[in-house]
């Protein structure tokens, strides 16, 4: 099968790397030919992360580049679209596609429109993602919140594929009593704000147990927001992320219970689990399902609950080992690329009409 993969970002963009690009060698090994066209490029991402803004002129040029790629869509058997073709434009392009296509979601991007502050955006684009979902030959959703939205929108075929890791890249950490335990978090500048929701429990844990924070992917500004805590900042890199996570004694994922957050897929929890790091997480969205299914950690939704959960894990190496082992097992059984690859292959095949399947083979 010839597939045109239309990602939002290049490999440095986490959603594109994890939802689609990490599968490419395996798809090619299965006999598929995949051509990748990312909407935004490295320069766009660097500007967005560094300055927090988008350059309008550059955005227009990138949109035109995507239009040029779509002119060759007919050379492929299937289009695989990440989220939407053109953010903040109506769904008219998706509706005009002649080639069969599917769409993948790992965020509640529909809330960018239906809950936008600008009333004009809500009016003109509030139903855009629903229209995209209805028009697609299939919707791949990263969690059940996104899947239920797709079904309610009238999507013809919905498949849940969690965001997963290649567990061969991650090795379980060795658990030992820690004189200065490490509470760890991995994320990006856009999500480090969630750490402030548990500032007091973190301060108490660090002061009482001599712990410090290891923050991967956060900016230096976070130090002033978390006074009284020893913080080690590490830049994110794909090559180092697994080794950095293995330094953690406890991994955390605080998250408020908001509409956007319910669409998140809990990927950092999967990373902790792959390294056998026990975790504490808010019970928002996919977090509850992951923690309850895996038995890899504790859920906490109040300051007191976070304090109790961190205390429990920081004071017991045996508990950390037990939960970490359960998490690693859950990754191997469910939350790994190797386990979800057959589901993805079936989903791609099912999106082709019978006439196209004959031609693809």
C-alpha positions as a Python dict, from the first residue, in 0.01 Angstrom:
ca = {
    (1, 'X'): (0, 0, 0),
    (2, 'X'): (123, 351, -82),
    (3, 'X'): (50, 587, 208),
    (4, 'X'): (88, 963, 223),
    (5, 'X'): (141, 1049, 590),
    (6, 'X'): (43, 1409, 661),
    (7, 'X'): (185, 1489, 1003),
    (8, 'X'): (159, 1818, 1186),
    (9, 'X'): (527, 1830, 1288),
    (10, 'X'): (864, 1674, 1202),
    (11, 'X'): (1019, 1421, 1437),
    (12, 'X'): (1098, 1677, 1709),
    (13, 'X'): (724, 1729, 1757),
    (14, 'X'): (621, 1473, 2019),
    (15, 'X'): (271, 1404, 1887),
    (16, 'X'): (391, 1333, 1533),
    (17, 'X'): (692, 1129, 1647),
    (18, 'X'): (489, 908, 1878),
    (19, 'X'): (158, 872, 1700),
    (20, 'X'): (292, 800, 1352),
    (21, 'X'): (662, 841, 1276),
    (22, 'X'): (789, 579, 1521),
    (23, 'X'): (586, 317, 1331),
    (24, 'X'): (744, 386, 991),
    (25, 'X'): (1022, 122, 994),
    (26, 'X'): (767, -141, 1095),
    (27, 'X'): (517, -34, 830),
    (28, 'X'): (787, -50, 566),
    (29, 'X'): (891, -393, 692),
    (30, 'X'): (528, -500, 645),
    (31, 'X'): (549, -398, 279),
    (32, 'X'): (396, -49, 289),
    (33, 'X'): (550, 248, 113),
    (34, 'X'): (509, 562, 324),
    (35, 'X'): (583, 918, 212),
    (36, 'X'): (585, 1179, 490),
    (37, 'X'): (487, 1544, 456),
    (38, 'X'): (489, 1752, 774),
    (39, 'X'): (287, 2072, 783),
    (40, 'X'): (526, 2263, 1010),
    (41, 'X'): (905, 2238, 1005),
    (42, 'X'): (1192, 2256, 1255),
    (43, 'X'): (1230, 2633, 1223),
    (44, 'X'): (862, 2683, 1299),
    (45, 'X'): (883, 2463, 1610),
    (46, 'X'): (1199, 2634, 1733),
    (47, 'X'): (1035, 2976, 1703),
    (48, 'X'): (720, 2853, 1875),
    (49, 'X'): (908, 2704, 2172),
    (50, 'X'): (1157, 2992, 2204),
    (51, 'X'): (930, 3291, 2152),
    (52, 'X'): (581, 3146, 2203),
    (53, 'X'): (449, 3290, 1879),
    (54, 'X'): (391, 3198, 1516),
    (55, 'X'): (518, 3394, 1216),
    (56, 'X'): (217, 3456, 985),
    (57, 'X'): (424, 3476, 669),
    (58, 'X'): (601, 3149, 744),
    (59, 'X'): (269, 2982, 822),
    (60, 'X'): (124, 3083, 484),
    (61, 'X'): (430, 2943, 306),
    (62, 'X'): (396, 2613, 492),
    (63, 'X'): (25, 2591, 409),
    (64, 'X'): (108, 2639, 40),
    (65, 'X'): (369, 2365, 64),
    (66, 'X'): (104, 2129, 199),
    (67, 'X'): (-134, 2219, -83),
    (68, 'X'): (140, 2125, -327),
    (69, 'X'): (181, 1788, -154),
    (70, 'X'): (-195, 1727, -172),
    (71, 'X'): (-183, 1779, -548),
    (72, 'X'): (-11, 1438, -560),
    (73, 'X'): (-252, 1266, -323),
    (74, 'X'): (-392, 1057, -607),
    (75, 'X'): (-56, 879, -639),
    (76, 'X'): (-129, 705, -308),
    (77, 'X'): (-374, 443, -188),
    (78, 'X'): (-438, 606, 149),
    (79, 'X'): (-387, 939, 324),
    (80, 'X'): (-308, 929, 697),
    (81, 'X'): (-374, 1269, 851),
    (82, 'X'): (-267, 1389, 1194),
    (83, 'X'): (-555, 1593, 1345),
    (84, 'X'): (-646, 1811, 1042),
    (85, 'X'): (-492, 1933, 721),
    (86, 'X'): (-495, 2307, 794),
    (87, 'X'): (-543, 2439, 1151),
    (88, 'X'): (-785, 2732, 1176),
    (89, 'X'): (-922, 2683, 826),
    (90, 'X'): (-1259, 2517, 752),
    (91, 'X'): (-1278, 2148, 667),
    (92, 'X'): (-1346, 2208, 298),
    (93, 'X'): (-1014, 2057, 185),
    (94, 'X'): (-1073, 1733, 377),
    (95, 'X'): (-1422, 1708, 227),
    (96, 'X'): (-1282, 1734, -126),
    (97, 'X'): (-1024, 1456, -92),
    (98, 'X'): (-1074, 1187, -352),
    (99, 'X'): (-822, 944, -205),
    (100, 'X'): (-938, 736, 97),
    (101, 'X'): (-811, 884, 422),
    (102, 'X'): (-802, 835, 798),
    (103, 'X'): (-729, 1082, 1077),
    (104, 'X'): (-547, 1043, 1409),
    (105, 'X'): (-602, 1234, 1737),
    (106, 'X'): (-401, 1240, 2059),
    (107, 'X'): (-537, 1573, 2183),
    (108, 'X'): (-882, 1729, 2215),
    (109, 'X'): (-813, 1970, 1927),
    (110, 'X'): (-1187, 2020, 1880),
    (111, 'X'): (-1175, 2234, 2195),
    (112, 'X'): (-941, 2475, 2016),
    (113, 'X'): (-1252, 2571, 1821),
    (114, 'X'): (-1569, 2493, 2016),
    (115, 'X'): (-1427, 2650, 2334),
    (116, 'X'): (-1222, 2927, 2174),
    (117, 'X'): (-1226, 3267, 2343),
    (118, 'X'): (-1298, 3434, 2010),
    (119, 'X'): (-1672, 3406, 1936),
    (120, 'X'): (-1605, 3423, 1562),
    (121, 'X'): (-1380, 3116, 1585),
    (122, 'X'): (-1649, 2931, 1780),
    (123, 'X'): (-1912, 3025, 1525),
    (124, 'X'): (-1716, 2947, 1209),
    (125, 'X'): (-1504, 2653, 1324),
    (126, 'X'): (-1679, 2511, 1630),
    (127, 'X'): (-1793, 2203, 1438),
    (128, 'X'): (-1488, 2167, 1216),
    (129, 'X'): (-1326, 1863, 1378),
    (130, 'X'): (-1662, 1686, 1399),
    (131, 'X'): (-1696, 1735, 1023),
    (132, 'X'): (-1345, 1597, 968),
    (133, 'X'): (-1424, 1294, 1181),
    (134, 'X'): (-1749, 1226, 992),
    (135, 'X'): (-1580, 1254, 654),
    (136, 'X'): (-1286, 1026, 733),
    (137, 'X'): (-1274, 661, 644),
    (138, 'X'): (-1160, 594, 1000),
    (139, 'X'): (-1061, 775, 1317),
    (140, 'X'): (-773, 662, 1538),
    (141, 'X'): (-807, 797, 1892),
    (142, 'X'): (-542, 796, 2162),
    (143, 'X'): (-792, 749, 2445),
    (144, 'X'): (-1160, 683, 2513),
    (145, 'X'): (-1250, 1049, 2565),
    (146, 'X'): (-1140, 1125, 2210),
    (147, 'X'): (-1301, 808, 2079),
    (148, 'X'): (-1638, 892, 2234),
    (149, 'X'): (-1625, 1238, 2079),
    (150, 'X'): (-1557, 1082, 1739),
    (151, 'X'): (-1850, 844, 1773),
    (152, 'X'): (-2080, 1126, 1881),
    (153, 'X'): (-1965, 1325, 1578),
    (154, 'X'): (-2076, 1039, 1352),
    (155, 'X'): (-1742, 885, 1259),
    (156, 'X'): (-1789, 566, 1059),
    (157, 'X'): (-1508, 368, 1221),
    (158, 'X'): (-1326, 448, 1546),
    (159, 'X'): (-1021, 262, 1680),
    (160, 'X'): (-848, 334, 2012),
    (161, 'X'): (-470, 307, 1990),
    (162, 'X'): (-292, 447, 2297),
    (163, 'X'): (25, 649, 2261),
    (164, 'X'): (297, 392, 2320),
    (165, 'X'): (672, 343, 2346),
    (166, 'X'): (912, 113, 2172),
    (167, 'X'): (989, -71, 2494),
    (168, 'X'): (1316, -206, 2352),
    (169, 'X'): (1452, 151, 2388),
    (170, 'X'): (1377, 159, 2761),
    (171, 'X'): (1546, -45, 3031),
    (172, 'X'): (1405, -96, 3383),
    (173, 'X'): (1584, 99, 3652),
    (174, 'X'): (1745, -66, 3953),
    (175, 'X'): (1552, 17, 4270),
    (176, 'X'): (1756, 87, 4581),
    (177, 'X'): (1716, 287, 4903),
    (178, 'X'): (1784, 652, 4818),
    (179, 'X'): (1935, 899, 5063),
    (180, 'X'): (1825, 1182, 4834),
    (181, 'X'): (1535, 1046, 4627),
    (182, 'X'): (1451, 1195, 4289),
    (183, 'X'): (1099, 1304, 4194),
    (184, 'X'): (1091, 1327, 3816),
    (185, 'X'): (880, 1487, 3544),
    (186, 'X'): (917, 1497, 3166),
    (187, 'X'): (733, 1740, 2944),
    (188, 'X'): (765, 2066, 2756),
    (189, 'X'): (756, 2440, 2826),
    (190, 'X'): (384, 2441, 2743),
    (191, 'X'): (300, 2180, 3010),
    (192, 'X'): (536, 2273, 3294),
    (193, 'X'): (260, 2499, 3433),
    (194, 'X'): (86, 2188, 3568),
    (195, 'X'): (364, 2143, 3822),
    (196, 'X'): (246, 2456, 4001),
    (197, 'X'): (-79, 2280, 4093),
    (198, 'X'): (115, 2057, 4333),
    (199, 'X'): (371, 2310, 4451),
    (200, 'X'): (301, 2261, 4823),
    (201, 'X'): (312, 1878, 4820),
    (202, 'X'): (638, 1893, 4628),
    (203, 'X'): (787, 2142, 4873),
    (204, 'X'): (681, 1925, 5168),
    (205, 'X'): (820, 1606, 5013),
    (206, 'X'): (1152, 1767, 4925),
    (207, 'X'): (1197, 1925, 5267),
    (208, 'X'): (1085, 1621, 5466),
    (209, 'X'): (1259, 1345, 5270),
    (210, 'X'): (1557, 1530, 5122),
    (211, 'X'): (1422, 1478, 4771),
    (212, 'X'): (1488, 1695, 4469),
    (213, 'X'): (1316, 1744, 4135),
    (214, 'X'): (1449, 1627, 3799),
    (215, 'X'): (1263, 1817, 3528),
    (216, 'X'): (1321, 1712, 3168),
    (217, 'X'): (1212, 1963, 2907),
    (218, 'X'): (1119, 2249, 3142),
    (219, 'X'): (1261, 2600, 3118),
    (220, 'X'): (1468, 2787, 3378),
    (221, 'X'): (1167, 3005, 3465),
    (222, 'X'): (1018, 2715, 3660),
    (223, 'X'): (1278, 2760, 3938),
    (224, 'X'): (1124, 3088, 4057),
    (225, 'X'): (780, 2924, 4063),
    (226, 'X'): (891, 2638, 4291),
    (227, 'X'): (1087, 2806, 4574),
    (228, 'X'): (1251, 2593, 4840),
    (229, 'X'): (1302, 2298, 4607),
    (230, 'X'): (1631, 2175, 4464),
    (231, 'X'): (1570, 2142, 4091),
    (232, 'X'): (1785, 1977, 3828),
    (233, 'X'): (1690, 2086, 3476),
    (234, 'X'): (1774, 1868, 3178),
    (235, 'X'): (1699, 1956, 2816),
    (236, 'X'): (1488, 1701, 2636),
    (237, 'X'): (1644, 1490, 2364),
    (238, 'X'): (1516, 1173, 2208),
    (239, 'X'): (1854, 1007, 2253),
    (240, 'X'): (1875, 1077, 2630),
    (241, 'X'): (1516, 1069, 2753),
    (242, 'X'): (1512, 701, 2857),
    (243, 'X'): (1842, 728, 3046),
    (244, 'X'): (1722, 1042, 3224),
    (245, 'X'): (1396, 877, 3331),
    (246, 'X'): (1592, 589, 3481),
    (247, 'X'): (1737, 837, 3734),
    (248, 'X'): (1394, 890, 3885),
    (249, 'X'): (1267, 723, 4200),
    (250, 'X'): (911, 849, 4141),
    (251, 'X'): (757, 992, 3824),
    (252, 'X'): (476, 1245, 3844),
    (253, 'X'): (200, 1373, 3615),
    (254, 'X'): (-19, 1643, 3770),
    (255, 'X'): (-308, 1749, 3549),
    (256, 'X'): (-621, 1956, 3614),
    (257, 'X'): (-958, 1810, 3523),
    (258, 'X'): (-1033, 2035, 3226),
    (259, 'X'): (-1177, 1961, 2880),
    (260, 'X'): (-841, 1993, 2706),
    (261, 'X'): (-661, 1782, 2967),
    (262, 'X'): (-917, 1502, 2936),
    (263, 'X'): (-798, 1453, 2581),
    (264, 'X'): (-437, 1389, 2682),
    (265, 'X'): (-308, 1035, 2645),
    (266, 'X'): (-78, 997, 2948),
    (267, 'X'): (237, 935, 2747),
    (268, 'X'): (477, 1039, 3023),
    (269, 'X'): (319, 773, 3245),
    (270, 'X'): (397, 512, 2981),
    (271, 'X'): (757, 632, 2972),
    (272, 'X'): (792, 605, 3349),
    (273, 'X'): (640, 259, 3341),
    (274, 'X'): (874, 145, 3064),
    (275, 'X'): (1166, 228, 3295),
    (276, 'X'): (996, 58, 3592),
    (277, 'X'): (957, 393, 3768),
    (278, 'X'): (652, 404, 3999),
    (279, 'X'): (427, 703, 3948),
    (280, 'X'): (182, 944, 4102),
    (281, 'X'): (-75, 1103, 3871),
    (282, 'X'): (-392, 1305, 3872),
    (283, 'X'): (-691, 1094, 3769),
    (284, 'X'): (-780, 1312, 3469),
    (285, 'X'): (-865, 1146, 3139),
    (286, 'X'): (-645, 857, 3033),
    (287, 'X'): (-438, 879, 3352),
    (288, 'X'): (-698, 691, 3556),
    (289, 'X'): (-730, 414, 3300),
    (290, 'X'): (-353, 371, 3269),
    (291, 'X'): (-288, 364, 3644),
    (292, 'X'): (-581, 139, 3730),
    (293, 'X'): (-509, -99, 3443),
    (294, 'X'): (-138, -124, 3513),
    (295, 'X'): (-118, -107, 3892),
    (296, 'X'): (196, 103, 3836),
    (297, 'X'): (130, 382, 4082),
    (298, 'X'): (-108, 600, 4277),
    (299, 'X'): (-378, 850, 4182),
    (300, 'X'): (-404, 1183, 4364),
    (301, 'X'): (-652, 1467, 4317),
    (302, 'X'): (-592, 1693, 4617),
    (303, 'X'): (-294, 1843, 4794),
    (304, 'X'): (-330, 1599, 5082),
    (305, 'X'): (-358, 1303, 4845),
    (306, 'X'): (-44, 1411, 4661),
    (307, 'X'): (141, 1450, 4989),
    (308, 'X'): (32, 1103, 5108),
    (309, 'X'): (116, 936, 4777),
    (310, 'X'): (461, 1089, 4753),
    (311, 'X'): (534, 1004, 5117),
    (312, 'X'): (429, 645, 5065),
    (313, 'X'): (659, 593, 4770),
    (314, 'X'): (956, 793, 4894),
    (315, 'X'): (969, 596, 5220),
    (316, 'X'): (942, 245, 5074),
    (317, 'X'): (1189, 101, 4825),
    (318, 'X'): (994, -225, 4820),
    (319, 'X'): (674, -42, 4723),
    (320, 'X'): (857, 143, 4449),
    (321, 'X'): (995, -184, 4319),
    (322, 'X'): (654, -356, 4324),
    (323, 'X'): (476, -76, 4139),
    (324, 'X'): (763, -27, 3897),
    (325, 'X'): (766, -394, 3806),
    (326, 'X'): (389, -386, 3744),
    (327, 'X'): (429, -83, 3518),
    (328, 'X'): (700, -242, 3308),
    (329, 'X'): (485, -552, 3264),
    (330, 'X'): (187, -342, 3153),
    (331, 'X'): (401, -169, 2891),
    (332, 'X'): (515, -499, 2749),
    (333, 'X'): (158, -634, 2748),
    (334, 'X'): (-32, -329, 2617),
    (335, 'X'): (146, 4, 2595),
    (336, 'X'): (421, -86, 2352),
    (337, 'X'): (464, -25, 1983),
    (338, 'X'): (509, -396, 1935),
    (339, 'X'): (163, -468, 2083),
    (340, 'X'): (-21, -191, 1899),
    (341, 'X'): (141, -237, 1558),
    (342, 'X'): (-100, -517, 1452),
    (343, 'X'): (-395, -297, 1551),
    (344, 'X'): (-259, -13, 1340),
    (345, 'X'): (-197, -239, 1041),
    (346, 'X'): (-556, -368, 1058),
    (347, 'X'): (-689, -12, 1089),
    (348, 'X'): (-499, 106, 783),
    (349, 'X'): (-616, -191, 579),
    (350, 'X'): (-979, -147, 685),
    (351, 'X'): (-983, 213, 562),
    (352, 'X'): (-936, 107, 201),
    (353, 'X'): (-1244, 30, -12),
    (354, 'X'): (-1243, -318, -168),
    (355, 'X'): (-1153, -179, -511),
    (356, 'X'): (-852, 4, -369),
    (357, 'X'): (-740, -302, -171),
    (358, 'X'): (-720, -503, -493),
    (359, 'X'): (-509, -232, -658),
    (360, 'X'): (-287, -191, -349),
    (361, 'X'): (-194, -557, -366),
}
